Amino acid sequence: MRRRAFLSAAAAMLVPQGHAFAQPAARAHRIGLVSTVSAGANVDAFMAELKRLGYAEKRNLVIEARYAQGRLERVPALVAEVLRAGVDVLVVSSTAGALAAKQATATVPVVFINVSDPVGQGIVASLARPGGNLTGTTFGVAGAGFAGKWVELLKEAVPRLAHVAVLWNSSNAGSAAHIPEIRAAASKLNVKVELFDAGDARALERAIADIQRSPVQGLVVAGDPFLTSSRDQLVRFAAKRRLPAMYFFSTFVESGGLMSYGWDMNEIWGRAAVQAHKILQGANPAEIPVEQPTRSELVINLRTAWTLGLEFPAALLVRADRVIE
């Protein structure tokens, strides 16, 4: 047998019968995720939508996830760390995350979540045509009117309410934008507003101590990553002080808070997965319109209401999207 024929025959013997040569495995897509809070139900919703779209970790997907735990000053470093991992798409939450991503890269596509007024913040050129490497989902300026509804709904639940504490973070533009809406709604209802600023753990301890000494009859917690990461502490404080409290995110109510009114965050994170998928399939983020959520939700915790001695009006319970009993 000639040498060439022998080598061909030997190679054939090494290939299992009925099988062709294995094709190179498709490269896994790499998605970076930087959340200003921690992992939880929202990230679960993001991953569930990716799974529905055909992605699976260890098969065709790698997730580079980092969590700031409410410390906004950590976000730029986390964004830089994820970008160094060579991601195909970067997903960031909050205005702080979007601004950090915009400063860090002009080439890697970015999908942002939970950003208030991305046009006014200079993150995108317009909602219809973002024009750069960023697109995502926006609450609209100050959450599209939610801040005023917080006061209205809390007053409806607690008719005697005449003095409300508002916990906010003045260093967060989105949180700060809530304040004029809160003041306007409170003025119409003859409710006095007292502001308490907290952007870190030490400031929050001072704010809690000041609220404890104040004669306020209710509490509104404005949307903010740091305050969201302090959820359990705030819910415990409201229970101890026996304060009826209103929050932006339903996770507070699921942890024992009284009420929340805001966008359905699972929907928002699910839409972020769809936008990331479009980009991975070749779409240009400059031409993917920034979306606004379509579904808001009012969530009420009746167990907490009973603990506070409150009886919710039937009309309010009927309007609730979810009631925790």
C-alpha positions as protocol buffer text, in pm:
chain_id: "A"
residue {
  index: 1
  type: MET
  ca { x: 0 y: 0 z: 0 }
}
residue {
  index: 2
  type: ARG
  ca { x: 136 y: 339 z: -87 }
}
residue {
  index: 3
  type: ARG
  ca { x: 207 y: 581 z: 199 }
}
residue {
  index: 4
  type: ARG
  ca { x: -70 y: 832 z: 104 }
}
residue {
  index: 5
  type: ALA
  ca { x: -333 y: 557 z: 81 }
}
residue {
  index: 6
  type: PHE
  ca { x: -219 y: 416 z: 414 }
}
residue {
  index: 7
  type: LEU
  ca { x: -253 y: 753 z: 591 }
}
residue {
  index: 8
  type: SER
  ca { x: -602 y: 804 z: 444 }
}
residue {
  index: 9
  type: ALA
  ca { x: -714 y: 463 z: 561 }
}
residue {
  index: 10
  type: ALA
  ca { x: -569 y: 515 z: 906 }
}
residue {
  index: 11
  type: ALA
  ca { x: -748 y: 851 z: 940 }
}
residue {
  index: 12
  type: ALA
  ca { x: -1076 y: 692 z: 838 }
}
residue {
  index: 13
  type: MET
  ca { x: -1038 y: 431 z: 1112 }
}
residue {
  index: 14
  type: LEU
  ca { x: -1017 y: 710 z: 1374 }
}
residue {
  index: 15
  type: VAL
  ca { x: -1356 y: 858 z: 1277 }
}
residue {
  index: 16
  type: PRO
  ca { x: -1657 y: 686 z: 1447 }
}
residue {
  index: 17
  type: GLN
  ca { x: -1884 y: 522 z: 1191 }
}
residue {
  index: 18
  type: GLY
  ca { x: -2192 y: 727 z: 1103 }
}
residue {
  index: 19
  type: HIS
  ca { x: -2037 y: 1057 z: 1225 }
}
residue {
  index: 20
  type: ALA
  ca { x: -1892 y: 1343 z: 1025 }
}
residue {
  index: 21
  type: PHE
  ca { x: -1601 y: 1551 z: 1145 }
}
residue {
  index: 22
  type: ALA
  ca { x: -1717 y: 1781 z: 1429 }
}
residue {
  index: 23
  type: GLN
  ca { x: -1780 y: 2139 z: 1322 }
}
residue {
  index: 24
  type: PRO
  ca { x: -1625 y: 2421 z: 1528 }
}
residue {
  index: 25
  type: ALA
  ca { x: -1858 y: 2519 z: 1812 }
}
residue {
  index: 26
  type: ALA
  ca { x: -2037 y: 2851 z: 1768 }
}
residue {
  index: 27
  type: ARG
  ca { x: -1887 y: 3128 z: 1981 }
}
residue {
  index: 28
  type: ALA
  ca { x: -2087 y: 3201 z: 2293 }
}
residue {
  index: 29
  type: HIS
  ca { x: -2234 y: 3550 z: 2316 }
}
residue {
  index: 30
  type: ARG
  ca { x: -2098 y: 3754 z: 2607 }
}
residue {
  index: 31
  type: ILE
  ca { x: -2339 y: 3989 z: 2785 }
}
residue {
  index: 32
  type: GLY
  ca { x: -2212 y: 4223 z: 3054 }
}
residue {
  index: 33
  type: LEU
  ca { x: -2450 y: 4321 z: 3333 }
}
residue {
  index: 34
  type: VAL
  ca { x: -2386 y: 4599 z: 3584 }
}
residue {
  index: 35
  type: SER
  ca { x: -2669 y: 4652 z: 3834 }
}
residue {
  index: 36
  type: THR
  ca { x: -2666 y: 4934 z: 4084 }
}
residue {
  index: 37
  type: VAL
  ca { x: -2838 y: 4710 z: 4339 }
}
residue {
  index: 38
  type: SER
  ca { x: -2808 y: 4332 z: 4386 }
}
residue {
  index: 39
  type: ALA
  ca { x: -2920 y: 4021 z: 4207 }
}
residue {
  index: 40
  type: GLY
  ca { x: -3287 y: 3941 z: 4252 }
}
residue {
  index: 41
  type: ALA
  ca { x: -3622 y: 3895 z: 4083 }
}
residue {
  index: 42
  type: ASN
  ca { x: -3548 y: 4156 z: 3816 }
}
residue {
  index: 43
  type: VAL
  ca { x: -3230 y: 3984 z: 3703 }
}
residue {
  index: 44
  type: ASP
  ca { x: -3422 y: 3655 z: 3711 }
}
residue {
  index: 45
  type: ALA
  ca { x: -3676 y: 3809 z: 3471 }
}
residue {
  index: 46
  type: PHE
  ca { x: -3391 y: 3919 z: 3243 }
}
residue {
  index: 47
  type: MET
  ca { x: -3242 y: 3570 z: 3240 }
}
residue {
  index: 48
  type: ALA
  ca { x: -3582 y: 3405 z: 3186 }
}
residue {
  index: 49
  type: GLU
  ca { x: -3644 y: 3618 z: 2877 }
}
residue {
  index: 50
  type: LEU
  ca { x: -3298 y: 3536 z: 2740 }
}
residue {
  index: 51
  type: LYS
  ca { x: -3379 y: 3167 z: 2788 }
}
residue {
  index: 52
  type: ARG
  ca { x: -3707 y: 3213 z: 2600 }
}
residue {
  index: 53
  type: LEU
  ca { x: -3509 y: 3371 z: 2317 }
}
residue {
  index: 54
  type: GLY
  ca { x: -3285 y: 3065 z: 2292 }
}
residue {
  index: 55
  type: TYR
  ca { x: -2986 y: 3149 z: 2511 }
}
residue {
  index: 56
  type: ALA
  ca { x: -2841 y: 2922 z: 2776 }
}
residue {
  index: 57
  type: GLU
  ca { x: -2535 y: 2970 z: 2994 }
}
residue {
  index: 58
  type: LYS
  ca { x: -2253 y: 2721 z: 2929 }
}
residue {
  index: 59
  type: ARG
  ca { x: -2398 y: 2660 z: 2582 }
}
residue {
  index: 60
  type: ASN
  ca { x: -2421 y: 2984 z: 2384 }
}
residue {
  index: 61
  type: LEU
  ca { x: -2415 y: 3252 z: 2653 }
}
residue {
  index: 62
  type: VAL
  ca { x: -2167 y: 3395 z: 2903 }
}
residue {
  index: 63
  type: ILE
  ca { x: -2288 y: 3650 z: 3158 }
}
residue {
  index: 64
  type: GLU
  ca { x: -2038 y: 3888 z: 3318 }
}
residue {
  index: 65
  type: ALA
  ca { x: -2242 y: 4028 z: 3609 }
}
residue {
  index: 66
  type: ARG
  ca { x: -2138 y: 4285 z: 3867 }
}
residue {
  index: 67
  type: TYR
  ca { x: -2350 y: 4438 z: 4145 }
}
residue {
  index: 68
  type: ALA
  ca { x: -2289 y: 4775 z: 4312 }
}
residue {
  index: 69
  type: GLN
  ca { x: -2514 y: 4700 z: 4612 }
}
residue {
  index: 70
  type: GLY
  ca { x: -2653 y: 5055 z: 4603 }
}
residue {
  index: 71
  type: ARG
  ca { x: -2310 y: 5222 z: 4608 }
}
residue {
  index: 72
  type: LEU
  ca { x: -2324 y: 5441 z: 4299 }
}
residue {
  index: 73
  type: GLU
  ca { x: -1960 y: 5544 z: 4333 }
}
residue {
  index: 74
  type: ARG
  ca { x: -1863 y: 5184 z: 4246 }
}
residue {
  index: 75
  type: VAL
  ca { x: -2049 y: 5182 z: 3914 }
}
residue {
  index: 76
  type: PRO
  ca { x: -1779 y: 5332 z: 3684 }
}
residue {
  index: 77
  type: ALA
  ca { x: -1519 y: 5079 z: 3804 }
}
residue {
  index: 78
  type: LEU
  ca { x: -1761 y: 4789 z: 3759 }
}
residue {
  index: 79
  type: VAL
  ca { x: -1849 y: 4906 z: 3408 }
}
residue {
  index: 80
  type: ALA
  ca { x: -1480 y: 4926 z: 3319 }
}
residue {
  index: 81
  type: GLU
  ca { x: -1420 y: 4578 z: 3464 }
}
residue {
  index: 82
  type: VAL
  ca { x: -1698 y: 4423 z: 3259 }
}
residue {
  index: 83
  type: LEU
  ca { x: -1585 y: 4597 z: 2940 }
}
residue {
  index: 84
  type: ARG
  ca { x: -1235 y: 4452 z: 2988 }
}
residue {
  index: 85
  type: ALA
  ca { x: -1395 y: 4107 z: 2979 }
}
residue {
  index: 86
  type: GLY
  ca { x: -1471 y: 4166 z: 2609 }
}
residue {
  index: 87
  type: VAL
  ca { x: -1851 y: 4165 z: 2617 }
}
residue {
  index: 88
  type: ASP
  ca { x: -2063 y: 4192 z: 2303 }
}
residue {
  index: 89
  type: VAL
  ca { x: -2337 y: 4392 z: 2477 }
}
residue {
  index: 90
  type: LEU
  ca { x: -2335 y: 4578 z: 2808 }
}
residue {
  index: 91
  type: VAL
  ca { x: -2657 y: 4606 z: 3011 }
}
residue {
  index: 92
  type: VAL
  ca { x: -2661 y: 4869 z: 3286 }
}
residue {
  index: 93
  type: SER
  ca { x: -2925 y: 4979 z: 3534 }
}
residue {
  index: 94
  type: SER
  ca { x: -3002 y: 5336 z: 3647 }
}
residue {
  index: 95
  type: THR
  ca { x: -2895 y: 5675 z: 3519 }
}
residue {
  index: 96
  type: ALA
  ca { x: -2561 y: 5634 z: 3696 }
}
residue {
  index: 97
  type: GLY
  ca { x: -2493 y: 5316 z: 3503 }
}
residue {
  index: 98
  type: ALA
  ca { x: -2588 y: 5469 z: 3169 }
}
residue {
  index: 99
  type: LEU
  ca { x: -2368 y: 5775 z: 3225 }
}
residue {
  index: 100
  type: ALA
  ca { x: -2074 y: 5557 z: 3330 }
}
residue {
  index: 101
  type: ALA
  ca { x: -2117 y: 5338 z: 3021 }
}
residue {
  index: 102
  type: LYS
  ca { x: -2142 y: 5638 z: 2789 }
}
residue {
  index: 103
  type: GLN
  ca { x: -1817 y: 5776 z: 2928 }
}
residue {
  index: 104
  type: ALA
  ca { x: -1640 y: 5439 z: 2918 }
}
residue {
  index: 105
  type: THR
  ca { x: -1713 y: 5325 z: 2562 }
}
residue {
  index: 106
  type: ALA
  ca { x: -1831 y: 5460 z: 2228 }
}
residue {
  index: 107
  type: THR
  ca { x: -1811 y: 5124 z: 2052 }
}
residue {
  index: 108
  type: VAL
  ca { x: -1960 y: 4849 z: 2271 }
}
residue {
  index: 109
  type: PRO
  ca { x: -2343 y: 4846 z: 2240 }
}
residue {
  index: 110
  type: VAL
  ca { x: -2515 y: 4940 z: 2565 }
}
residue {
  index: 111
  type: VAL
  ca { x: -2870 y: 4870 z: 2685 }
}
residue {
  index: 112
  type: PHE
  ca { x: -2976 y: 5081 z: 2984 }
}
residue {
  index: 113
  type: ILE
  ca { x: -3259 y: 5020 z: 3230 }
}
residue {
  index: 114
  type: ASN
  ca { x: -3436 y: 5248 z: 3481 }
}
residue {
  index: 115
  type: VAL
  ca { x: -3310 y: 5578 z: 3339 }
}
residue {
  index: 116
  type: SER
  ca { x: -3510 y: 5894 z: 3392 }
}
residue {
  index: 117
  type: ASP
  ca { x: -3496 y: 6148 z: 3109 }
}
residue {
  index: 118
  type: PRO
  ca { x: -3213 y: 6000 z: 2894 }
}
residue {
  index: 119
  type: VAL
  ca { x: -3246 y: 6286 z: 2643 }
}
residue {
  index: 120
  type: GLY
  ca { x: -3219 y: 6555 z: 2909 }
}
residue {
  index: 121
  type: GLN
  ca { x: -2923 y: 6372 z: 3065 }
}
residue {
  index: 122
  type: GLY
  ca { x: -2743 y: 6368 z: 2729 }
}
residue {
  index: 123
  type: ILE
  ca { x: -2739 y: 5987 z: 2713 }
}
residue {
  index: 124
  type: VAL
  ca { x: -2921 y: 5966 z: 2376 }
}
residue {
  index: 125
  type: ALA
  ca { x: -3004 y: 6215 z: 2103 }
}
residue {
  index: 126
  type: SER
  ca { x: -3373 y: 6124 z: 2098 }
}
residue {
  index: 127
  type: LEU
  ca { x: -3600 y: 5845 z: 2212 }
}
residue {
  index: 128
  type: ALA
  ca { x: -3694 y: 5749 z: 1854 }
}
residue {
  index: 129
  type: ARG
  ca { x: -3336 y: 5748 z: 1722 }
}
residue {
  index: 130
  type: PRO
  ca { x: -3079 y: 5727 z: 2002 }
}
residue {
  index: 131
  type: GLY
  ca { x: -2799 y: 5798 z: 1756 }
}
residue {
  index: 132
  type: GLY
  ca { x: -2504 y: 5639 z: 1937 }
}
residue {
  index: 133
  type: ASN
  ca { x: -2413 y: 5309 z: 2097 }
}
residue {
  index: 134
  type: LEU
  ca { x: -2677 y: 5330 z: 2374 }
}
residue {
  index: 135
  type: THR
  ca { x: -3046 y: 5244 z: 2383 }
}
residue {
  index: 136
  type: GLY
  ca { x: -3276 y: 5105 z: 2649 }
}
residue {
  index: 137
  type: THR
  ca { x: -3578 y: 5184 z: 2863 }
}
residue {
  index: 138
  type: THR
  ca { x: -3675 y: 5510 z: 3033 }
}
residue {
  index: 139
  type: PHE
  ca { x: -3914 y: 5602 z: 3310 }
}
residue {
  index: 140
  type: GLY
  ca { x: -3953 y: 5944 z: 3152 }
}
residue {
  index: 141
  type: VAL
  ca { x: -3877 y: 6259 z: 3348 }
}
residue {
  index: 142
  type: ALA
  ca { x: -3920 y: 6183 z: 3720 }
}
residue {
  index: 143
  type: GLY
  ca { x: -4095 y: 5856 z: 3644 }
}
residue {
  index: 144
  type: ALA
  ca { x: -4377 y: 5997 z: 3431 }
}
residue {
  index: 145
  type: GLY
  ca { x: -4587 y: 6137 z: 3714 }
}
residue {
  index: 146
  type: PHE
  ca { x: -4552 y: 5855 z: 3966 }
}
residue {
  index: 147
  type: ALA
  ca { x: -4419 y: 6077 z: 4243 }
}
residue {
  index: 148
  type: GLY
  ca { x: -4743 y: 6274 z: 4269 }
}
residue {
  index: 149
  type: LYS
  ca { x: -4945 y: 5953 z: 4272 }
}
residue {
  index: 150
  type: TRP
  ca { x: -4743 y: 5827 z: 4570 }
}
residue {
  index: 151
  type: VAL
  ca { x: -4882 y: 6107 z: 4784 }
}
residue {
  index: 152
  type: GLU
  ca { x: -5235 y: 6077 z: 4643 }
}
residue {
  index: 153
  type: LEU
  ca { x: -5255 y: 5701 z: 4701 }
}
residue {
  index: 154
  type: LEU
  ca { x: -5105 y: 5722 z: 5049 }
}
residue {
  index: 155
  type: LYS
  ca { x: -5355 y: 5993 z: 5141 }
}
residue {
  index: 156
  type: GLU
  ca { x: -5638 y: 5776 z: 5006 }
}
residue {
  index: 157
  type: ALA
  ca { x: -5521 y: 5485 z: 5219 }
}
residue {
  index: 158
  type: VAL
  ca { x: -5468 y: 5706 z: 5526 }
}
residue {
  index: 159
  type: PRO
  ca { x: -5727 y: 5989 z: 5514 }
}
residue {
  index: 160
  type: ARG
  ca { x: -5588 y: 6146 z: 5835 }
}
residue {
  index: 161
  type: LEU
  ca { x: -5248 y: 6195 z: 5671 }
}
residue {
  index: 162
  type: ALA
  ca { x: -5140 y: 6559 z: 5710 }
}
residue {
  index: 163
  type: HIS
  ca { x: -4761 y: 6540 z: 5741 }
}
residue {
  index: 164
  type: VAL
  ca { x: -4539 y: 6310 z: 5532 }
}
residue {
  index: 165
  type: ALA
  ca { x: -4166 y: 6237 z: 5538 }
}
residue {
  index: 166
  type: VAL
  ca { x: -3998 y: 6200 z: 5199 }
}
residue {
  index: 167
  type: LEU
  ca { x: -3674 y: 6004 z: 5191 }
}
residue {
  index: 168
  type: TRP
  ca { x: -3468 y: 6085 z: 4882 }
}
residue {
  index: 169
  type: ASN
  ca { x: -3111 y: 6104 z: 4750 }
}
residue {
  index: 170
  type: SER
  ca { x: -3018 y: 6454 z: 4637 }
}
residue {
  index: 171
  type: SER
  ca { x: -2709 y: 6325 z: 4452 }
}
residue {
  index: 172
  type: ASN
  ca { x: -2930 y: 6115 z: 4221 }
}
residue {
  index: 173
  type: ALA
  ca { x: -3088 y: 6327 z: 3946 }
}
residue {
  index: 174
  type: GLY
  ca { x: -3376 y: 6081 z: 3906 }
}
residue {
  index: 175
  type: SER
  ca { x: -3456 y: 6086 z: 4278 }
}
residue {
  index: 176
  type: ALA
  ca { x: -3426 y: 6464 z: 4292 }
}
residue {
  index: 177
  type: ALA
  ca { x: -3666 y: 6503 z: 3999 }
}
residue {
  index: 178
  type: HIS
  ca { x: -3941 y: 6340 z: 4207 }
}
residue {
  index: 179
  type: ILE
  ca { x: -3949 y: 6620 z: 4462 }
}
residue {
  index: 180
  type: PRO
  ca { x: -4140 y: 6890 z: 4263 }
}
residue {
  index: 181
  type: GLU
  ca { x: -4412 y: 6636 z: 4177 }
}
residue {
  index: 182
  type: ILE
  ca { x: -4441 y: 6529 z: 4541 }
}
residue {
  index: 183
  type: ARG
  ca { x: -4465 y: 6888 z: 4660 }
}
residue {
  index: 184
  type: ALA
  ca { x: -4730 y: 6977 z: 4400 }
}
residue {
  index: 185
  type: ALA
  ca { x: -4950 y: 6678 z: 4486 }
}
residue {
  index: 186
  type: ALA
  ca { x: -4909 y: 6732 z: 4861 }
}
residue {
  index: 187
  type: SER
  ca { x: -5002 y: 7100 z: 4829 }
}
residue {
  index: 188
  type: LYS
  ca { x: -5332 y: 7011 z: 4659 }
}
residue {
  index: 189
  type: LEU
  ca { x: -5412 y: 6767 z: 4938 }
}
residue {
  index: 190
  type: ASN
  ca { x: -5304 y: 7002 z: 5221 }
}
residue {
  index: 191
  type: VAL
  ca { x: -5030 y: 6760 z: 5325 }
}
residue {
  index: 192
  type: LYS
  ca { x: -4708 y: 6899 z: 5471 }
}
residue {
  index: 193
  type: VAL
  ca { x: -4387 y: 6758 z: 5316 }
}
residue {
  index: 194
  type: GLU
  ca { x: -4064 y: 6717 z: 5512 }
}
residue {
  index: 195
  type: LEU
  ca { x: -3753 y: 6609 z: 5317 }
}
residue {
  index: 196
  type: PHE
  ca { x: -3483 y: 6375 z: 5448 }
}
residue {
  index: 197
  type: ASP
  ca { x: -3174 y: 6329 z: 5231 }
}
residue {
  index: 198
  type: ALA
  ca { x: -2976 y: 6002 z: 5231 }
}
residue {
  index: 199
  type: GLY
  ca { x: -2720 y: 5889 z: 4976 }
}
residue {
  index: 200
  type: ASP
  ca { x: -2504 y: 5658 z: 5188 }
}
residue {
  index: 201
  type: ALA
  ca { x: -2526 y: 5447 z: 5503 }
}
residue {
  index: 202
  type: ARG
  ca { x: -2419 y: 5722 z: 5744 }
}
residue {
  index: 203
  type: ALA
  ca { x: -2663 y: 5974 z: 5597 }
}
residue {
  index: 204
  type: LEU
  ca { x: -2941 y: 5714 z: 5610 }
}
residue {
  index: 205
  type: GLU
  ca { x: -2881 y: 5653 z: 5980 }
}
residue {
  index: 206
  type: ARG
  ca { x: -2909 y: 6029 z: 6042 }
}
residue {
  index: 207
  type: ALA
  ca { x: -3224 y: 6052 z: 5829 }
}
residue {
  index: 208
  type: ILE
  ca { x: -3388 y: 5763 z: 6013 }
}
residue {
  index: 209
  type: ALA
  ca { x: -3305 y: 5922 z: 6348 }
}
residue {
  index: 210
  type: ASP
  ca { x: -3450 y: 6256 z: 6231 }
}
residue {
  index: 211
  type: ILE
  ca { x: -3768 y: 6091 z: 6102 }
}
residue {
  index: 212
  type: GLN
  ca { x: -3799 y: 5905 z: 6431 }
}
residue {
  index: 213
  type: ARG
  ca { x: -3808 y: 6240 z: 6615 }
}
residue {
  index: 214
  type: SER
  ca { x: -4036 y: 6407 z: 6362 }
}
residue {
  index: 215
  type: PRO
  ca { x: -4417 y: 6417 z: 6405 }
}
residue {
  index: 216
  type: VAL
  ca { x: -4470 y: 6282 z: 6051 }
}
residue {
  index: 217
  type: GLN
  ca { x: -4766 y: 6048 z: 5992 }
}
residue {
  index: 218
  type: GLY
  ca { x: -4645 y: 5875 z: 5675 }
}
residue {
  index: 219
  type: LEU
  ca { x: -4337 y: 5800 z: 5467 }
}
residue {
  index: 220
  type: VAL
  ca { x: -4261 y: 5816 z: 5095 }
}
residue {
  index: 221
  type: VAL
  ca { x: -3937 y: 5658 z: 4970 }
}
residue {
  index: 222
  type: ALA
  ca { x: -3830 y: 5801 z: 4635 }
}
residue {
  index: 223
  type: GLY
  ca { x: -3679 y: 5579 z: 4366 }
}
residue {
  index: 224
  type: ASP
  ca { x: -3302 y: 5545 z: 4413 }
}
residue {
  index: 225
  type: PRO
  ca { x: -3055 y: 5254 z: 4390 }
}
residue {
  index: 226
  type: PHE
  ca { x: -2903 y: 5317 z: 4733 }
}
residue {
  index: 227
  type: LEU
  ca { x: -3243 y: 5341 z: 4902 }
}
residue {
  index: 228
  type: THR
  ca { x: -3357 y: 5030 z: 4715 }
}
residue {
  index: 229
  type: SER
  ca { x: -3052 y: 4839 z: 4840 }
}
residue {
  index: 230
  type: SER
  ca { x: -3150 y: 4951 z: 5194 }
}
residue {
  index: 231
  type: ARG
  ca { x: -3498 y: 4802 z: 5149 }
}
residue {
  index: 232
  type: ASP
  ca { x: -3502 y: 4569 z: 5450 }
}
residue {
  index: 233
  type: GLN
  ca { x: -3370 y: 4836 z: 5685 }
}
residue {
  index: 234
  type: LEU
  ca { x: -3633 y: 5086 z: 5569 }
}
residue {
  index: 235
  type: VAL
  ca { x: -3921 y: 4838 z: 5592 }
}
residue {
  index: 236
  type: ARG
  ca { x: -3817 y: 4744 z: 5947 }
}
residue {
  index: 237
  type: PHE
  ca { x: -3795 y: 5111 z: 6044 }
}
residue {
  index: 238
  type: ALA
  ca { x: -4140 y: 5193 z: 5906 }
}
residue {
  index: 239
  type: ALA
  ca { x: -4286 y: 4899 z: 6099 }
}
residue {
  index: 240
  type: LYS
  ca { x: -4112 y: 5001 z: 6422 }
}
residue {
  index: 241
  type: ARG
  ca { x: -4219 y: 5365 z: 6387 }
}
residue {
  index: 242
  type: ARG
  ca { x: -4567 y: 5246 z: 6271 }
}
residue {
  index: 243
  type: LEU
  ca { x: -4550 y: 5465 z: 5963 }
}
residue {
  index: 244
  type: PRO
  ca { x: -4771 y: 5391 z: 5662 }
}
residue {
  index: 245
  type: ALA
  ca { x: -4519 y: 5398 z: 5377 }
}
residue {
  index: 246
  type: MET
  ca { x: -4527 y: 5423 z: 4999 }
}
residue {
  index: 247
  type: TYR
  ca { x: -4248 y: 5296 z: 4772 }
}
residue {
  index: 248
  type: PHE
  ca { x: -4165 y: 5296 z: 4400 }
}
residue {
  index: 249
  type: PHE
  ca { x: -4062 y: 4929 z: 4374 }
}
residue {
  index: 250
  type: SER
  ca { x: -4281 y: 4632 z: 4461 }
}
residue {
  index: 251
  type: THR
  ca { x: -3985 y: 4451 z: 4620 }
}
residue {
  index: 252
  type: PHE
  ca { x: -4039 y: 4674 z: 4925 }
}
residue {
  index: 253
  type: VAL
  ca { x: -4397 y: 4548 z: 4960 }
}
residue {
  index: 254
  type: GLU
  ca { x: -4289 y: 4189 z: 4909 }
}
residue {
  index: 255
  type: SER
  ca { x: -4047 y: 4246 z: 5201 }
}
residue {
  index: 256
  type: GLY
  ca { x: -4326 y: 4376 z: 5426 }
}
residue {
  index: 257
  type: GLY
  ca { x: -4374 y: 4737 z: 5315 }
}
residue {
  index: 258
  type: LEU
  ca { x: -4727 y: 4875 z: 5294 }
}
residue {
  index: 259
  type: MET
  ca { x: -4773 y: 5000 z: 4936 }
}
residue {
  index: 260
  type: SER
  ca { x: -4589 y: 5056 z: 4609 }
}
residue {
  index: 261
  type: TYR
  ca { x: -4681 y: 5223 z: 4285 }
}
residue {
  index: 262
  type: GLY
  ca { x: -4450 y: 5216 z: 3987 }
}
residue {
  index: 263
  type: TRP
  ca { x: -4354 y: 5044 z: 3668 }
}
residue {
  index: 264
  type: ASP
  ca { x: -4359 y: 4666 z: 3644 }
}
residue {
  index: 265
  type: MET
  ca { x: -3983 y: 4606 z: 3677 }
}
residue {
  index: 266
  type: ASN
  ca { x: -3996 y: 4249 z: 3553 }
}
residue {
  index: 267
  type: GLU
  ca { x: -4143 y: 4378 z: 3227 }
}
residue {
  index: 268
  type: ILE
  ca { x: -3865 y: 4636 z: 3197 }
}
residue {
  index: 269
  type: TRP
  ca { x: -3586 y: 4384 z: 3253 }
}
residue {
  index: 270
  type: GLY
  ca { x: -3752 y: 4145 z: 3011 }
}
residue {
  index: 271
  type: ARG
  ca { x: -3757 y: 4415 z: 2744 }
}
residue {
  index: 272
  type: ALA
  ca { x: -3386 y: 4479 z: 2807 }
}
residue {
  index: 273
  type: ALA
  ca { x: -3320 y: 4114 z: 2722 }
}
residue {
  index: 274
  type: VAL
  ca { x: -3511 y: 4158 z: 2395 }
}
residue {
  index: 275
  type: GLN
  ca { x: -3309 y: 4469 z: 2308 }
}
residue {
  index: 276
  type: ALA
  ca { x: -2981 y: 4289 z: 2385 }
}
residue {
  index: 277
  type: HIS
  ca { x: -3096 y: 4000 z: 2164 }
}
residue {
  index: 278
  type: LYS
  ca { x: -3166 y: 4238 z: 1874 }
}
residue {
  index: 279
  type: ILE
  ca { x: -2815 y: 4378 z: 1902 }
}
residue {
  index: 280
  type: LEU
  ca { x: -2658 y: 4031 z: 1916 }
}
residue {
  index: 281
  type: GLN
  ca { x: -2850 y: 3952 z: 1597 }
}
residue {
  index: 282
  type: GLY
  ca { x: -2693 y: 4251 z: 1422 }
}
residue {
  index: 283
  type: ALA
  ca { x: -2922 y: 4546 z: 1496 }
}
residue {
  index: 284
  type: ASN
  ca { x: -2764 y: 4889 z: 1543 }
}
residue {
  index: 285
  type: PRO
  ca { x: -2840 y: 5041 z: 1888 }
}
residue {
  index: 286
  type: ALA
  ca { x: -2841 y: 5385 z: 1725 }
}
residue {
  index: 287
  type: GLU
  ca { x: -3159 y: 5282 z: 1544 }
}
residue {
  index: 288
  type: ILE
  ca { x: -3335 y: 5087 z: 1824 }
}
residue {
  index: 289
  type: PRO
  ca { x: -3588 y: 5326 z: 1985 }
}
residue {
  index: 290
  type: VAL
  ca { x: -3568 y: 5384 z: 2358 }
}
residue {
  index: 291
  type: GLU
  ca { x: -3876 y: 5219 z: 2507 }
}
residue {
  index: 292
  type: GLN
  ca { x: -4110 y: 5340 z: 2779 }
}
residue {
  index: 293
  type: PRO
  ca { x: -4284 y: 5082 z: 3000 }
}
residue {
  index: 294
  type: THR
  ca { x: -4648 y: 5007 z: 2927 }
}
residue {
  index: 295
  type: ARG
  ca { x: -4758 y: 4850 z: 3253 }
}
residue {
  index: 296
  type: SER
  ca { x: -4768 y: 5014 z: 3595 }
}
residue {
  index: 297
  type: GLU
  ca { x: -4873 y: 4833 z: 3910 }
}
residue {
  index: 298
  type: LEU
  ca { x: -5018 y: 4917 z: 4250 }
}
residue {
  index: 299
  type: VAL
  ca { x: -4920 y: 4660 z: 4511 }
}
residue {
  index: 300
  type: ILE
  ca { x: -5068 y: 4648 z: 4862 }
}
residue {
  index: 301
  type: ASN
  ca { x: -4964 y: 4439 z: 5161 }
}
residue {
  index: 302
  type: LEU
  ca { x: -5278 y: 4373 z: 5366 }
}
residue {
  index: 303
  type: ARG
  ca { x: -5085 y: 4197 z: 5642 }
}
residue {
  index: 304
  type: THR
  ca { x: -4887 y: 4515 z: 5700 }
}
residue {
  index: 305
  type: ALA
  ca { x: -5207 y: 4722 z: 5689 }
}
residue {
  index: 306
  type: TRP
  ca { x: -5362 y: 4507 z: 5962 }
}
residue {
  index: 307
  type: THR
  ca { x: -5045 y: 4543 z: 6172 }
}
residue {
  index: 308
  type: LEU
  ca { x: -5074 y: 4921 z: 6142 }
}
residue {
  index: 309
  type: GLY
  ca { x: -5446 y: 4914 z: 6220 }
}
residue {
  index: 310
  type: LEU
  ca { x: -5539 y: 5040 z: 5873 }
}
residue {
  index: 311
  type: GLU
  ca { x: -5848 y: 4942 z: 5678 }
}
residue {
  index: 312
  type: PHE
  ca { x: -5801 y: 5005 z: 5310 }
}
residue {
  index: 313
  type: PRO
  ca { x: -6095 y: 5159 z: 5120 }
}
residue {
  index: 314
  type: ALA
  ca { x: -6263 y: 4902 z: 4898 }
}
residue {
  index: 315
  type: ALA
  ca { x: -6218 y: 5128 z: 4594 }
}
residue {
  index: 316
  type: LEU
  ca { x: -5840 y: 5127 z: 4648 }
}
residue {
  index: 317
  type: LEU
  ca { x: -5823 y: 4751 z: 4687 }
}
residue {
  index: 318
  type: VAL
  ca { x: -6016 y: 4704 z: 4365 }
}
residue {
  index: 319
  type: ARG
  ca { x: -5760 y: 4915 z: 4177 }
}
residue {
  index: 320
  type: ALA
  ca { x: -5466 y: 4717 z: 4314 }
}
residue {
  index: 321
  type: ASP
  ca { x: -5284 y: 4497 z: 4067 }
}
residue {
  index: 322
  type: ARG
  ca { x: -5160 y: 4272 z: 4347 }
}
residue {
  index: 323
  type: VAL
  ca { x: -5270 y: 4228 z: 4707 }
}
residue {
  index: 324
  type: ILE
  ca { x: -5045 y: 4041 z: 4947 }
}
residue {
  index: 325
  type: GLU
  ca { x: -5246 y: 3876 z: 5225 }
}
